[in-house]
Amino acid sequence: MLTPRELLPTVYDELRKIAAAKIAAEPVGQTLDATGLVHEVWLKIGIGNQHWTDKTHFLRTASTAMRHILVDRARAK
């Protein structure tokens, strides 16, 4: 099991690539950039006693959380 503190340094660049791809698929006018989205995801899923079985598990969880964040932001507009 990997803790969030162990995982972040190894996946940060991959998270930014995933975030950039998700933002690119959004309509023009998005005020959140890839770094901001990664930080939002970290706040949403990276804090607490959660553990992931491996890097892939974490990335899938983070990707889903990114989508939820973008949907929530779109709804708020």
Backbone as XML, in Angstrom:
<?xml version="1.0"?>
<chain id="A" units="angstrom">
  <residue number="1" name="MET">
    <atom name="N" x="0.838" y="-1.183" z="0.000"/>
    <atom name="CA" x="0.000" y="0.000" z="0.000"/>
    <atom name="C" x="0.882" y="1.244" z="0.000"/>
  </residue>
  <residue number="2" name="LEU">
    <atom name="N" x="0.469" y="2.224" z="-0.773"/>
    <atom name="CA" x="1.226" y="3.464" z="-0.871"/>
    <atom name="C" x="0.458" y="4.600" z="-0.216"/>
  </residue>
  <residue number="3" name="THR">
    <atom name="N" x="1.162" y="5.415" z="0.541"/>
    <atom name="CA" x="0.536" y="6.575" z="1.162"/>
    <atom name="C" x="0.584" y="7.743" z="0.181"/>
  </residue>
  <residue number="4" name="PRO">
    <atom name="N" x="-0.291" y="8.734" z="0.364"/>
    <atom name="CA" x="-0.277" y="9.902" z="-0.531"/>
    <atom name="C" x="1.087" y="10.586" z="-0.569"/>
  </residue>
  <residue number="5" name="ARG">
    <atom name="N" x="1.747" y="10.679" z="0.548"/>
    <atom name="CA" x="3.049" y="11.354" z="0.609"/>
    <atom name="C" x="4.107" y="10.604" z="-0.220"/>
  </residue>
  <residue number="6" name="GLU">
    <atom name="N" x="4.006" y="9.297" z="-0.270"/>
    <atom name="CA" x="4.940" y="8.496" z="-1.064"/>
    <atom name="C" x="4.622" y="8.589" z="-2.552"/>
  </residue>
  <residue number="7" name="LEU">
    <atom name="N" x="3.361" y="8.753" z="-2.867"/>
    <atom name="CA" x="2.917" y="8.698" z="-4.249"/>
    <atom name="C" x="3.110" y="9.988" z="-5.030"/>
  </residue>
  <residue number="8" name="LEU">
    <atom name="N" x="2.841" y="11.118" z="-4.430"/>
    <atom name="CA" x="2.819" y="12.383" z="-5.172"/>
    <atom name="C" x="4.088" y="12.664" z="-5.963"/>
  </residue>
  <residue number="9" name="PRO">
    <atom name="N" x="5.267" y="12.540" z="-5.399"/>
    <atom name="CA" x="6.457" y="12.852" z="-6.194"/>
    <atom name="C" x="6.611" y="11.977" z="-7.438"/>
  </residue>
  <residue number="10" name="THR">
    <atom name="N" x="6.117" y="10.770" z="-7.380"/>
    <atom name="CA" x="6.291" y="9.851" z="-8.507"/>
    <atom name="C" x="5.243" y="10.029" z="-9.593"/>
  </residue>
  <residue number="11" name="VAL">
    <atom name="N" x="4.128" y="10.677" z="-9.281"/>
    <atom name="CA" x="3.038" y="10.776" z="-10.265"/>
    <atom name="C" x="2.683" y="12.210" z="-10.661"/>
  </residue>
  <residue number="12" name="TYR">
    <atom name="N" x="3.348" y="13.194" z="-10.105"/>
    <atom name="CA" x="2.957" y="14.586" z="-10.339"/>
    <atom name="C" x="2.937" y="14.939" z="-11.830"/>
  </residue>
  <residue number="13" name="ASP">
    <atom name="N" x="3.984" y="14.583" z="-12.572"/>
    <atom name="CA" x="4.022" y="14.910" z="-14.000"/>
    <atom name="C" x="2.894" y="14.215" z="-14.768"/>
  </residue>
  <residue number="14" name="GLU">
    <atom name="N" x="2.627" y="12.971" z="-14.407"/>
    <atom name="CA" x="1.536" y="12.246" z="-15.066"/>
    <atom name="C" x="0.186" y="12.884" z="-14.755"/>
  </residue>
  <residue number="15" name="LEU">
    <atom name="N" x="0.005" y="13.322" z="-13.513"/>
    <atom name="CA" x="-1.237" y="14.004" z="-13.146"/>
    <atom name="C" x="-1.417" y="15.280" z="-13.961"/>
  </residue>
  <residue number="16" name="ARG">
    <atom name="N" x="-0.341" y="16.028" z="-14.165"/>
    <atom name="CA" x="-0.428" y="17.263" z="-14.948"/>
    <atom name="C" x="-0.806" y="16.959" z="-16.401"/>
  </residue>
  <residue number="17" name="LYS">
    <atom name="N" x="-0.287" y="15.883" z="-16.974"/>
    <atom name="CA" x="-0.641" y="15.501" z="-18.347"/>
    <atom name="C" x="-2.111" y="15.121" z="-18.440"/>
  </residue>
  <residue number="18" name="ILE">
    <atom name="N" x="-2.582" y="14.360" z="-17.484"/>
    <atom name="CA" x="-3.998" y="13.968" z="-17.459"/>
    <atom name="C" x="-4.871" y="15.212" z="-17.313"/>
  </residue>
  <residue number="19" name="ALA">
    <atom name="N" x="-4.484" y="16.105" z="-16.408"/>
    <atom name="CA" x="-5.245" y="17.336" z="-16.174"/>
    <atom name="C" x="-5.269" y="18.202" z="-17.424"/>
  </residue>
  <residue number="20" name="ALA">
    <atom name="N" x="-4.135" y="18.335" z="-18.097"/>
    <atom name="CA" x="-4.071" y="19.145" z="-19.320"/>
    <atom name="C" x="-4.997" y="18.576" z="-20.393"/>
  </residue>
  <residue number="21" name="ALA">
    <atom name="N" x="-5.040" y="17.273" z="-20.515"/>
    <atom name="CA" x="-5.911" y="16.639" z="-21.505"/>
    <atom name="C" x="-7.384" y="16.871" z="-21.164"/>
  </residue>
  <residue number="22" name="LYS">
    <atom name="N" x="-7.724" y="16.772" z="-19.907"/>
    <atom name="CA" x="-9.118" y="16.979" z="-19.501"/>
    <atom name="C" x="-9.532" y="18.431" z="-19.711"/>
  </residue>
  <residue number="23" name="ILE">
    <atom name="N" x="-8.655" y="19.372" z="-19.411"/>
    <atom name="CA" x="-8.967" y="20.787" z="-19.596"/>
    <atom name="C" x="-9.073" y="21.119" z="-21.074"/>
  </residue>
  <residue number="24" name="ALA">
    <atom name="N" x="-8.227" y="20.506" z="-21.909"/>
    <atom name="CA" x="-8.283" y="20.741" z="-23.357"/>
    <atom name="C" x="-9.619" y="20.296" z="-23.945"/>
  </residue>
  <residue number="25" name="ALA">
    <atom name="N" x="-10.239" y="19.316" z="-23.324"/>
    <atom name="CA" x="-11.533" y="18.819" z="-23.811"/>
    <atom name="C" x="-12.707" y="19.686" z="-23.357"/>
  </residue>
  <residue number="26" name="GLU">
    <atom name="N" x="-12.443" y="20.626" z="-22.464"/>
    <atom name="CA" x="-13.487" y="21.498" z="-21.934"/>
    <atom name="C" x="-13.699" y="22.692" z="-22.872"/>
  </residue>
  <residue number="27" name="PRO">
    <atom name="N" x="-14.874" y="23.339" z="-22.788"/>
    <atom name="CA" x="-15.111" y="24.531" z="-23.602"/>
    <atom name="C" x="-14.120" y="25.647" z="-23.259"/>
  </residue>
  <residue number="28" name="VAL">
    <atom name="N" x="-13.911" y="26.527" z="-24.218"/>
    <atom name="CA" x="-13.010" y="27.665" z="-24.020"/>
    <atom name="C" x="-13.525" y="28.523" z="-22.871"/>
  </residue>
  <residue number="29" name="GLY">
    <atom name="N" x="-12.598" y="29.122" z="-22.137"/>
    <atom name="CA" x="-12.988" y="29.980" z="-21.028"/>
    <atom name="C" x="-12.764" y="29.352" z="-19.673"/>
  </residue>
  <residue number="30" name="GLN">
    <atom name="N" x="-12.145" y="28.201" z="-19.658"/>
    <atom name="CA" x="-11.846" y="27.518" z="-18.398"/>
    <atom name="C" x="-10.844" y="28.356" z="-17.613"/>
  </residue>
  <residue number="31" name="THR">
    <atom name="N" x="-11.129" y="28.632" z="-16.376"/>
    <atom name="CA" x="-10.237" y="29.466" z="-15.569"/>
    <atom name="C" x="-9.250" y="28.637" z="-14.752"/>
  </residue>
  <residue number="32" name="LEU">
    <atom name="N" x="-9.369" y="27.347" z="-14.822"/>
    <atom name="CA" x="-8.495" y="26.448" z="-14.072"/>
    <atom name="C" x="-7.454" y="25.886" z="-15.033"/>
  </residue>
  <residue number="33" name="ASP">
    <atom name="N" x="-6.184" y="25.942" z="-14.656"/>
    <atom name="CA" x="-5.145" y="25.341" z="-15.490"/>
    <atom name="C" x="-4.792" y="23.953" z="-14.949"/>
  </residue>
  <residue number="34" name="ALA">
    <atom name="N" x="-3.888" y="23.278" z="-15.640"/>
    <atom name="CA" x="-3.549" y="21.905" z="-15.264"/>
    <atom name="C" x="-2.985" y="21.823" z="-13.848"/>
  </residue>
  <residue number="35" name="THR">
    <atom name="N" x="-2.115" y="22.750" z="-13.502"/>
    <atom name="CA" x="-1.542" y="22.737" z="-12.157"/>
    <atom name="C" x="-2.615" y="22.947" z="-11.104"/>
  </residue>
  <residue number="36" name="GLY">
    <atom name="N" x="-3.508" y="23.880" z="-11.354"/>
    <atom name="CA" x="-4.598" y="24.142" z="-10.416"/>
    <atom name="C" x="-5.500" y="22.929" z="-10.243"/>
  </residue>
  <residue number="37" name="LEU">
    <atom name="N" x="-5.771" y="22.246" z="-11.349"/>
    <atom name="CA" x="-6.618" y="21.053" z="-11.274"/>
    <atom name="C" x="-5.924" y="19.944" z="-10.484"/>
  </residue>
  <residue number="38" name="VAL">
    <atom name="N" x="-4.627" y="19.767" z="-10.693"/>
    <atom name="CA" x="-3.883" y="18.762" z="-9.921"/>
    <atom name="C" x="-3.950" y="19.096" z="-8.431"/>
  </residue>
  <residue number="39" name="HIS">
    <atom name="N" x="-3.802" y="20.359" z="-8.099"/>
    <atom name="CA" x="-3.846" y="20.750" z="-6.688"/>
    <atom name="C" x="-5.238" y="20.554" z="-6.098"/>
  </residue>
  <residue number="40" name="GLU">
    <atom name="N" x="-6.269" y="20.839" z="-6.876"/>
    <atom name="CA" x="-7.642" y="20.584" z="-6.419"/>
    <atom name="C" x="-7.850" y="19.098" z="-6.149"/>
  </residue>
  <residue number="41" name="VAL">
    <atom name="N" x="-7.352" y="18.273" z="-7.046"/>
    <atom name="CA" x="-7.479" y="16.821" z="-6.866"/>
    <atom name="C" x="-6.734" y="16.383" z="-5.619"/>
  </residue>
  <residue number="42" name="TRP">
    <atom name="N" x="-5.553" y="16.924" z="-5.428"/>
    <atom name="CA" x="-4.778" y="16.542" z="-4.245"/>
    <atom name="C" x="-5.535" y="16.884" z="-2.969"/>
  </residue>
  <residue number="43" name="LEU">
    <atom name="N" x="-6.170" y="18.048" z="-2.961"/>
    <atom name="CA" x="-6.954" y="18.426" z="-1.790"/>
    <atom name="C" x="-8.162" y="17.513" z="-1.610"/>
  </residue>
  <residue number="44" name="LYS">
    <atom name="N" x="-8.730" y="17.079" z="-2.723"/>
    <atom name="CA" x="-9.925" y="16.249" z="-2.656"/>
    <atom name="C" x="-9.618" y="14.804" z="-2.246"/>
  </residue>
  <residue number="45" name="ILE">
    <atom name="N" x="-8.570" y="14.218" z="-2.793"/>
    <atom name="CA" x="-8.322" y="12.792" z="-2.527"/>
    <atom name="C" x="-7.005" y="12.509" z="-1.825"/>
  </residue>
  <residue number="46" name="GLY">
    <atom name="N" x="-6.096" y="13.471" z="-1.775"/>
    <atom name="CA" x="-4.764" y="13.191" z="-1.268"/>
    <atom name="C" x="-4.586" y="13.351" z="0.217"/>
  </residue>
  <residue number="47" name="ILE">
    <atom name="N" x="-5.574" y="13.864" z="0.873"/>
    <atom name="CA" x="-5.455" y="14.090" z="2.306"/>
    <atom name="C" x="-6.234" y="13.007" z="3.032"/>
  </residue>
  <residue number="48" name="GLY">
    <atom name="N" x="-5.717" y="12.577" z="4.139"/>
    <atom name="CA" x="-6.439" y="11.577" z="4.924"/>
    <atom name="C" x="-5.672" y="10.277" z="5.011"/>
  </residue>
  <residue number="49" name="ASN">
    <atom name="N" x="-6.370" y="9.261" z="5.357"/>
    <atom name="CA" x="-5.751" y="7.954" z="5.562"/>
    <atom name="C" x="-5.967" y="7.020" z="4.388"/>
  </residue>
  <residue number="50" name="GLN">
    <atom name="N" x="-6.210" y="7.580" z="3.221"/>
    <atom name="CA" x="-6.433" y="6.740" z="2.053"/>
    <atom name="C" x="-5.115" y="6.135" z="1.587"/>
  </residue>
  <residue number="51" name="HIS">
    <atom name="N" x="-5.194" y="4.908" z="1.149"/>
    <atom name="CA" x="-4.025" y="4.231" z="0.586"/>
    <atom name="C" x="-4.460" y="3.587" z="-0.721"/>
  </residue>
  <residue number="52" name="TRP">
    <atom name="N" x="-3.560" y="3.570" z="-1.665"/>
    <atom name="CA" x="-3.847" y="2.968" z="-2.950"/>
    <atom name="C" x="-2.976" y="1.743" z="-3.133"/>
  </residue>
  <residue number="53" name="THR">
    <atom name="N" x="-3.486" y="0.771" z="-3.850"/>
    <atom name="CA" x="-2.753" y="-0.475" z="-4.028"/>
    <atom name="C" x="-1.514" y="-0.277" z="-4.902"/>
  </residue>
  <residue number="54" name="ASP">
    <atom name="N" x="-1.615" y="0.630" z="-5.866"/>
    <atom name="CA" x="-0.474" y="0.910" z="-6.736"/>
    <atom name="C" x="-0.676" y="2.249" z="-7.432"/>
  </residue>
  <residue number="55" name="LYS">
    <atom name="N" x="0.275" y="2.603" z="-8.249"/>
    <atom name="CA" x="0.252" y="3.882" z="-8.957"/>
    <atom name="C" x="-0.953" y="3.990" z="-9.898"/>
  </residue>
  <residue number="56" name="THR">
    <atom name="N" x="-1.265" y="2.911" z="-10.594"/>
    <atom name="CA" x="-2.397" y="2.909" z="-11.525"/>
    <atom name="C" x="-3.705" y="3.172" z="-10.789"/>
  </residue>
  <residue number="57" name="HIS">
    <atom name="N" x="-3.880" y="2.561" z="-9.655"/>
    <atom name="CA" x="-5.083" y="2.761" z="-8.845"/>
    <atom name="C" x="-5.222" y="4.239" z="-8.473"/>
  </residue>
  <residue number="58" name="PHE">
    <atom name="N" x="-4.118" y="4.845" z="-8.036"/>
    <atom name="CA" x="-4.139" y="6.258" z="-7.679"/>
    <atom name="C" x="-4.473" y="7.130" z="-8.883"/>
  </residue>
  <residue number="59" name="LEU">
    <atom name="N" x="-3.833" y="6.871" z="-10.033"/>
    <atom name="CA" x="-4.070" y="7.692" z="-11.224"/>
    <atom name="C" x="-5.516" y="7.590" z="-11.701"/>
  </residue>
  <residue number="60" name="ARG">
    <atom name="N" x="-6.096" y="6.409" z="-11.626"/>
    <atom name="CA" x="-7.507" y="6.253" z="-12.009"/>
    <atom name="C" x="-8.419" y="7.031" z="-11.065"/>
  </residue>
  <residue number="61" name="THR">
    <atom name="N" x="-8.124" y="6.957" z="-9.777"/>
    <atom name="CA" x="-8.904" y="7.700" z="-8.791"/>
    <atom name="C" x="-8.766" y="9.195" z="-9.032"/>
  </residue>
  <residue number="62" name="ALA">
    <atom name="N" x="-7.555" y="9.651" z="-9.292"/>
    <atom name="CA" x="-7.304" y="11.072" z="-9.536"/>
    <atom name="C" x="-7.992" y="11.549" z="-10.808"/>
  </residue>
  <residue number="63" name="SER">
    <atom name="N" x="-7.955" y="10.743" z="-11.849"/>
    <atom name="CA" x="-8.599" y="11.104" z="-13.108"/>
    <atom name="C" x="-10.108" y="11.259" z="-12.934"/>
  </residue>
  <residue number="64" name="THR">
    <atom name="N" x="-10.706" y="10.353" z="-12.209"/>
    <atom name="CA" x="-12.143" y="10.446" z="-11.927"/>
    <atom name="C" x="-12.450" y="11.689" z="-11.106"/>
  </residue>
  <residue number="65" name="ALA">
    <atom name="N" x="-11.618" y="11.978" z="-10.123"/>
    <atom name="CA" x="-11.814" y="13.165" z="-9.297"/>
    <atom name="C" x="-11.679" y="14.440" z="-10.133"/>
  </residue>
  <residue number="66" name="MET">
    <atom name="N" x="-10.753" y="14.447" z="-11.086"/>
    <atom name="CA" x="-10.596" y="15.613" z="-11.970"/>
    <atom name="C" x="-11.880" y="15.855" z="-12.753"/>
  </residue>
  <residue number="67" name="ARG">
    <atom name="N" x="-12.426" y="14.797" z="-13.280"/>
    <atom name="CA" x="-13.673" y="14.925" z="-14.050"/>
    <atom name="C" x="-14.783" y="15.483" z="-13.162"/>
  </residue>
  <residue number="68" name="HIS">
    <atom name="N" x="-14.890" y="15.002" z="-11.953"/>
    <atom name="CA" x="-15.918" y="15.492" z="-11.026"/>
    <atom name="C" x="-15.720" y="16.970" z="-10.712"/>
  </residue>
  <residue number="69" name="ILE">
    <atom name="N" x="-14.482" y="17.374" z="-10.519"/>
    <atom name="CA" x="-14.192" y="18.773" z="-10.232"/>
    <atom name="C" x="-14.607" y="19.650" z="-11.409"/>
  </residue>
  <residue number="70" name="LEU">
    <atom name="N" x="-14.263" y="19.221" z="-12.624"/>
    <atom name="CA" x="-14.626" y="20.018" z="-13.811"/>
    <atom name="C" x="-16.140" y="20.076" z="-14.002"/>
  </residue>
  <residue number="71" name="VAL">
    <atom name="N" x="-16.823" y="18.980" z="-13.765"/>
    <atom name="CA" x="-18.286" y="18.971" z="-13.873"/>
    <atom name="C" x="-18.904" y="19.888" z="-12.816"/>
  </residue>
  <residue number="72" name="ASP">
    <atom name="N" x="-18.414" y="19.811" z="-11.610"/>
    <atom name="CA" x="-18.929" y="20.679" z="-10.545"/>
    <atom name="C" x="-18.711" y="22.158" z="-10.868"/>
  </residue>
  <residue number="73" name="ARG">
    <atom name="N" x="-17.556" y="22.491" z="-11.413"/>
    <atom name="CA" x="-17.271" y="23.877" z="-11.802"/>
    <atom name="C" x="-18.189" y="24.332" z="-12.926"/>
  </residue>
  <residue number="74" name="ALA">
    <atom name="N" x="-18.457" y="23.455" z="-13.889"/>
    <atom name="CA" x="-19.353" y="23.780" z="-15.002"/>
    <atom name="C" x="-20.778" y="23.998" z="-14.495"/>
  </residue>
  <residue number="75" name="ARG">
    <atom name="N" x="-21.205" y="23.177" z="-13.576"/>
    <atom name="CA" x="-22.541" y="23.334" z="-13.002"/>
    <atom name="C" x="-22.663" y="24.644" z="-12.257"/>
  </residue>
  <residue number="76" name="ALA">
    <atom name="N" x="-21.593" y="25.038" z="-11.569"/>
    <atom name="CA" x="-21.614" y="26.290" z="-10.785"/>
    <atom name="C" x="-21.745" y="27.513" z="-11.686"/>
  </residue>
  <residue number="77" name="LYS">
    <atom name="N" x="-21.250" y="27.405" z="-12.907"/>
    <atom name="CA" x="-21.358" y="28.530" z="-13.847"/>
    <atom name="C" x="-22.794" y="28.658" z="-14.303"/>
  </residue>
</chain>
